[in-house]
Amino acid sequence: MVTRPKAIDVMEAERLLAGRAASIPPLTLAAGDDDFLRERVVRAFRVGAAAERADFVRLEGDEAGPEEFARGFASISLFGSERRIWIREGSKLARACEEALLAWADGSAEGVRVLITSTRDVADLKVLQSIAAKGALVTCVAGAGERRRWSERLVADAGLKLPGAAIEELCARPASLLALRQEIEKLRLHADREGRVPASALGALGDARDAASVERWAAAVIFGDRIRARAEAAALDAERVGGTAGLWAVAERALAALDPQPYGPYRRQAVPGFPLRPATARRVLDAVYRADRALKRGEARDADLRDLVEQALGGVNREEI
């Protein structure tokens, strides 16, 4: 007899995983090829952990060995009674790790909640089917119906009031939910204080939108323009531009301020935009260094780098530039 997993949609999963551990399944699998939906599920899981001050452990399914896996499921820390474990790319778990996970799921699971994510469809791999049978399944695939629901959700979250038929126009244009988020971020730039977006703003989207730009993102982050930085970041995500490119764009602005090299054949290329004071440039380079160090130590992935830099800088005051 085949056990059918409990199916939860992404919006319901967000609500559950951001809540108390006692109200969520011990084991949740979020599988599917939509990066945006998986990102939402993981973010909710992190929010729930932070709210309960629970230990949060991240394991890489394609890298974690049996010993590291065992440590993740070991005793709760002295100051925490709960632990949440995120296993990224669970489709690549080693056989020994898979068996340990399934054995744990058959136990009491007291004090621990596990989220497993994968870009693969559950039907593709037996390991995912076995995991799904032990817990709840969140399908991260964006069909036409999901695009409509998320259009309305993202518009509401942004506090926007769009003209008639704007939702239909948004759904018809982007190729992915990441691109859809990009379009909505751009609309925020045209909204008035009450969130109303004029119909004329829709003409700036779709075929007329600019290509993603790491230089524009870098300038927005350093200057503290959070809305434009988020819009550019969404565009970069949609075009699958890695975080390292953004890291170098930020570093280039800071290096140009500290060492412009005005003479000789090795003169540094001028960086367009506003100049930086040396103290600000050093602060920017420190944020770049810390993000790069986290990447090299395995504490962050390339996709996390832009967020790390944005959080570290927090926006430079205009008086500092």
N, C-alpha and C positions, 0 to 999 in steps of 0.2 A: 504493500500500500504506500503510495506517494503522499508525503505530508506537504500540504499547501501552505506556504508562508503567509503570515498576516501582512496584507498590503496596506501601505500608508502613502498618501500623496505627499508631495514636497511641502506644501503649505501646512498640512497637519503635522508633518515631521518637525518643521521649524518650531511650531507651538509646543510640541511635546519635549523635544530635546533641549529647548531653552528653559524648561521648567525643572521641577524637582526630580531627582533620580528615582525616587520611589514610584513616580507615575510613568516612567518610560520602560520599555522592554530591556532586559539585560543585554541583548545582542540585536543590533540594527545593521542591516546591509543597505547602503545607498549605491546603486549600480546603474550605469548608463553613460552615454557619450556626451551628455551636455555638461560642460564645465561650470556654467553659471548655476545650474540646479545643485550640483554636488557642492559647490562653494557655499551656497545658502545653508545646506544641511550641516556642513562642518562648522560654519560660523555659529549656528544655533547651539550646537553641541558645546562649543567653547564658551559661549555666553552662559549656558547652564552650569558649566563647571566653575566659572568665575563667580557666579551668584551664590553657589554653595561653598565656595572656597575649597573645592575638591582638588586633589592632585590631578594634573592633566599630563598624560603621557602620549607621545606620538611615536609610532613605529612604522618603518617603511617595509611593506610586504615583500619587496624585491631585494631587501638588504638584511633584514633582521634574522639572526640565527636563533637556534633553540635557547641559548643561554640568555641573550638579550630579551627574547620573548618571555621567558620564565620570570625574569626580573620585573618586567612590566606588570605581570599578574601576581607578583609577590605581595608581601605584607604591606598594608596601608601605612603611610608615614605616621610618626608620633603625633603630629598636630592635625592630622586629617582623618576623618572617618569614612570618606568616600574617595573613589578614584574613577576617572574617566579615561579610557584608552581609545585613541584614534589610530586605526591601522590603515594606512594609505596603500592603495593598489593591492587589495587582498587577493586578487586573482593570481598573484605571483608568490604566495606563501610557500615556503618549503613544506614538504610533506610532514615532517615532524612538528612544525608549528601548526599546521592545519589540524593534525590529530590532537594536539594539546588544546587548541581552541575549542574544538567540538566536545572534548571531554569536559572542559570547563563549563561549557554551555549546558551540559547535562547535570552539573552540580548545583549548588545553592546560589552561586553568583553573588553572594552577599557583599555589599559595599562597592561593587565594581559594575560599571556600565561600559559597553564596547560599541564603537561605531567603526564599521569597515566600509571603505569606499573603493570603487573600481570603475574604470572607464569601459569595461566590457559588459555585455548584456548577460544576465543570469543564464539564459538558455544556451549560451555559448560554451560554458565550462562547468564541469561536474563539481569542482571545488566551490564555486559560487552557489550552485544548487544545494549543496550540503550545508553551507553556512546559512542560506536563506531559510532552509527548513527548520533551523533551530531558533529563529527569531523573526523580526519584522523586516519587511522588504520595502524600500523606497525606490521607485523607478525614476531615474533621472534622464528621461527622454522627453523632448519638447515637441509634441504634436501640435496640430492647428489649434485645438482647444486649449492646450496649455499656453500657447503664445497669447491668446486672447486674455486668459485669466491673469497672466503675468503682466501684460500691458496695463490692465486696469489696476493691478496691485502696485506696480512701480510708479504709475502716475499718482495714485493716492498717497503712497509713501513720500513722494516728492512734494506733496501739497499743491499740485497743479490743477488748474481748471482749464480744460482744453475745449476748443470750439467743436461743434457738431461734426461727427464722422471722422474725427482726428484719430480715434483708436483704430478704426479700420485702416486708415492710411498708414499708421505706424506698423501694424501687423503685416501689411503687404510689402513693406520695404526691406527691413533687415533680414540677413540670412541666418542669424542666430539670436539667442536671448541676450548674449553679451553685446551684440550690435544694437539690439533693441534698447538695452540700458544706456548705451552710448547716445542714441537719439534722444532719449528722455532727458539725459544730463544736458544735452545741447538746448533743449527746449527751456530748461530752467534759466538759461542765460537771457531768455527773451521775456520771462514772466515779470509781472509787476509785483508790488509788495503783497498783494492778496493772492498771488499765485495764478492770476489769469494770463493765459498765453494768447496773443492775437493770431488770427488765421494766417496773417502774412508770414508768421514765423515758420509755418509748415513748409513753405517754399524753399527754406534754407536747408532742408534735410534731403534724404534720399540721394538721388544722383548728383545733387549739388554739393554734398558734404565733402570736406577736405579729407585727405588721407591722414592716417595717424602720424604723429610727430613726436619723437622723443625729445627734441629740442624745445617744443612748446610745452611739453609736460615738465621738463626740467625748470624752465623759466617760471611756470605757474607755481611749482612747489616752493622754489626759493623765494618767490615774491609773496607767498601766502595766499594765492588765489585758489582756494580749496575747490570751488565749483568747477573752474576751468581745469584744474589738475585732475579731478575725478572724471571729467568728460574725456580728457585726453587719455587717461589710464584705461577707460572703457574701450576707447578706439584702439589702443595698443593691444589690449586683451583680445578684441574681436579679430585683429589681424595677426594674432599669435606672435607678437613681438616680445622677446624675452626681457626679463628685468635687468639683465646685465647691460643691455644697450642704454637703458635709462640711467643706470648707475654711472656709466662713462660720460653721458651727456651732462649730468650734474657736476661730475668731477672736472670736466673740461672748462666749465664756466668758472669754477673756483681756481683752477690752475692758471687760467688766463689772467685772473685778477692778481695772483701772487707772483707770477713769472711771465709777463707778457712777451719777453724776448724781442724787443723792437728792432734789433739789428742782426745782420748776418743771414746766412742761408737757412738757419734753423729757426727762423722767426715763427712763433706760434700763431696759428690762424686766429684772426679776430673772431670773437664770438658775438653774434648779434644780440641786442637787447641792452638792459641796464647794466652799469658797472657794479662791482661789489667792493666793499671796503675789505682790507686784509683780514680784520678780525672776523668778519662774516664769512669770508672765503675759507678761513681755517675751520670755522664751525661746520661749514658744509662738507669739507673734506673729512672731518672727523666722523660725520654721519655716514659718508661713503665708505670709509675704512671699516667702521663697525659692521655695516651690512655685508661688505665683502668678506670680513673675517667670519661672520656667522655662516655664510655660504660655504666657505672652505672647511669649516669645522663640522659641517653637516647639520647645523642648527636651523638652517633655513634653506629653502630651495630657490631656484632662479625666479620662479613666479612670485615669491614673497618679497623680492628686493625693493620694488617700488613702494610697497606699503611700509617697509621698514624705514626707508629714507623719509617718507612723508611724516611718519610718526616721530622720528628723531628730530626733524627740523621744526615741525609744528608751525611753519610759516615764519619768515623773517620780517620784522617790522620795517616799514618803509624808511624810518629814521636810521636803520642800521645799514642801509644799502649805500 
